[in-house]
Amino acid sequence: MTADPTGMGDVDQELVVRAQHGDQRAFEALALADGPRLHRVAYGILRDTESAEDATQRALVDIWRDIRRLREPAKYEAWSYRLLVHACYREARQRRDLPRITDIPEPEAPAAAAAFGQVDDRDQLDRGFRHLSVEHRTVIVLRCLLDLPMDQVAEALGVAPGTVGSRLHRALRALRAALEADESSSTRPELQREAVR
């Protein structure tokens, strides 16, 4: 077994090898065990449950179709991320109705002030993340949320490690700008109310 860098479980290399030899039951067990990991990543990229489910299913079909081409079973996880990223990109191109900032309902205010701050920060981060392109969300999810090494992110994206660094820099800069814009727009009504008093 190889350790899953996401902390979501281990991938059984024996199942990978058996699936490579056409064992459908082994692949079904692999898909059952690995599906939640793939879905979490797809949701992180697409920010929509239905789209994440569709991308995960596409990735699993692609994995079954192409698993015999995988040369090193130990690299299954990185390889599966690459197929999932492609599935997410396809899903994003097909679905123009993915949630945008205007589609997100305002959260209900929690009772405790401390809880409100935590929820507000999480909601603000989610709104900022939704402003990013799918490509920017992907590099942030793989590098920052999953904590994959740069070479594994590069392998998943099919680019050079140096390209990952520049994409990550641009993605984080775009996220920072989205968060600042959100912060600015959320403080304006308070300033307007203060001006009226």
C-alpha positions in Angstrom: 0.0 0.0 0.0 1.1 3.6 -0.6 0.2 6.4 1.7 -2.3 8.9 0.4 -0.9 12.4 0.9 -4.5 13.7 1.4 -4.8 11.6 4.6 -8.1 10.2 3.1 -7.0 6.6 3.1 -4.6 4.2 1.4 -4.7 2.9 -2.1 -4.2 -0.9 -2.2 -1.6 -1.6 -4.8 -2.7 -5.2 -5.0 -6.1 -4.0 -6.2 -4.4 -1.8 -8.8 -2.3 -4.6 -10.1 -5.3 -7.0 -10.3 -7.4 -4.3 -12.0 -4.6 -3.8 -14.5 -5.0 -7.5 -15.4 -8.7 -7.0 -16.1 -10.1 -8.1 -12.7 -13.4 -6.2 -12.6 -14.1 -7.0 -9.0 -10.7 -5.7 -8.0 -11.5 -2.5 -9.9 -14.9 -2.2 -8.3 -13.3 -2.5 -4.8 -10.6 0.1 -5.9 -13.3 2.5 -7.1 -15.3 2.0 -3.9 -12.3 2.7 -1.7 -10.9 5.5 -3.9 -14.1 7.2 -5.0 -14.4 9.5 -1.9 -10.9 10.8 -2.3 -11.5 11.6 -5.9 -14.8 13.2 -5.1 -13.3 15.5 -2.4 -10.7 16.7 -4.9 -13.3 17.2 -7.7 -15.5 19.2 -5.3 -12.6 21.3 -4.3 -12.0 22.2 -7.9 -15.5 22.5 -9.2 -17.3 23.8 -6.0 -20.5 22.0 -7.0 -21.7 18.6 -5.7 -23.4 17.5 -8.9 -20.5 18.5 -11.1 -18.0 16.8 -8.7 -20.0 13.6 -8.9 -20.1 13.7 -12.7 -16.3 14.4 -12.9 -15.6 11.6 -10.4 -17.6 9.1 -12.5 -15.9 10.3 -15.6 -12.5 9.9 -14.0 -13.4 6.3 -12.7 -14.5 5.3 -16.2 -11.2 6.7 -17.6 -9.2 4.9 -14.9 -10.9 1.6 -15.8 -10.3 2.2 -19.5 -6.7 3.2 -19.1 -5.4 1.3 -16.1 -3.5 -1.2 -18.2 -1.4 1.6 -19.5 -0.2 2.6 -16.0 3.4 1.4 -15.9 4.0 1.7 -12.1 1.2 0.8 -9.8 2.9 2.8 -7.0 2.1 5.9 -9.1 -1.6 5.2 -9.2 -2.6 8.1 -7.0 -0.7 10.8 -9.0 -2.0 9.2 -12.2 -5.5 9.1 -11.0 -5.3 12.8 -10.0 -4.3 13.6 -13.6 -7.3 11.8 -15.0 -9.5 13.5 -12.4 -8.2 16.9 -13.3 -9.0 16.3 -17.0 -12.5 15.1 -16.0 -13.0 18.3 -14.0 -11.9 20.5 -16.9 -14.3 18.7 -19.2 -17.1 19.1 -16.7 -16.4 22.8 -16.3 -16.4 23.3 -20.0 -19.7 21.5 -20.4 -21.4 23.1 -17.4 -21.8 26.9 -17.8 -24.2 26.9 -14.8 -21.6 26.2 -12.2 -22.2 28.4 -9.1 -21.0 31.9 -9.3 -20.7 34.4 -6.5 -24.2 35.8 -7.3 -25.7 32.3 -7.0 -24.7 31.7 -3.4 -27.3 32.5 -0.8 -26.4 34.5 2.2 -25.6 32.4 5.3 -27.9 32.6 8.3 -26.2 34.4 11.2 -25.0 32.0 13.9 -25.9 32.8 17.5 -22.4 33.0 19.0 -20.1 35.8 17.9 -17.0 33.6 17.7 -18.9 31.1 15.5 -20.0 33.9 13.3 -16.4 35.0 12.7 -15.4 31.4 11.7 -18.3 30.9 9.5 -17.9 34.4 7.9 -14.2 33.6 7.2 -15.0 30.2 5.7 -17.9 31.7 3.6 -15.7 34.6 2.4 -13.0 32.1 1.4 -15.5 30.0 -0.5 -16.9 33.1 -2.3 -13.3 34.1 -3.2 -12.5 30.6 -4.4 -15.5 30.6 -6.6 -14.2 33.7 -8.4 -11.1 31.8 -9.6 -10.8 30.0 -12.9 -11.0 26.2 -12.7 -7.3 26.1 -13.6 -6.5 28.3 -10.6 -8.7 26.3 -8.2 -7.1 23.1 -9.4 -3.5 24.2 -8.7 -4.5 25.5 -5.2 -6.4 22.3 -4.3 -3.6 20.1 -5.4 -0.7 22.0 -3.9 -2.2 23.8 -0.9 -5.1 21.7 0.2 -3.8 18.3 -0.6 -0.2 19.3 0.1 1.1 17.4 -2.9 4.8 18.0 -3.8 5.4 20.3 -6.8 6.5 17.3 -9.0 3.3 15.4 -8.3 1.2 18.5 -9.0 3.1 18.9 -12.2 2.5 15.3 -13.1 -1.3 15.7 -12.4 -1.5 18.8 -14.5 0.8 17.5 -17.2 3.1 20.5 -17.0 6.7 21.3 -15.9 7.3 21.9 -12.1 8.3 25.5 -12.9 5.0 26.1 -14.5 3.2 24.9 -11.4 5.1 27.5 -9.4 4.0 30.3 -11.7 0.4 29.1 -11.9 0.2 28.8 -8.1 1.6 32.3 -7.7 -1.0 33.7 -10.2 -3.8 31.7 -8.5 -2.9 32.9 -5.0 -2.7 36.4 -6.3 -6.1 36.1 -7.9 -7.6 34.6 -4.7 -6.1 37.4 -2.6 -7.6 40.0 -5.0 -11.0 38.2 -4.8 -10.9 38.2 -1.0 -10.0 41.9 -0.9 -12.8 42.7 -3.3 -15.2 40.7 -1.2 -14.0 42.4 2.0 -14.3 45.8 0.4 -17.9 45.1 -0.8 -19.0 43.7 2.5 -17.7 46.8 4.5 -19.4 49.3 2.1 -22.9 49.0 3.6 -21.5 49.5 7.1 -19.7 52.6 6.0 -22.9 53.9 4.3 -24.9 53.3 7.5 -22.3 55.1 9.5 -22.4 58.1 7.0 -26.3 58.2 7.4 -26.0 58.5 11.2 
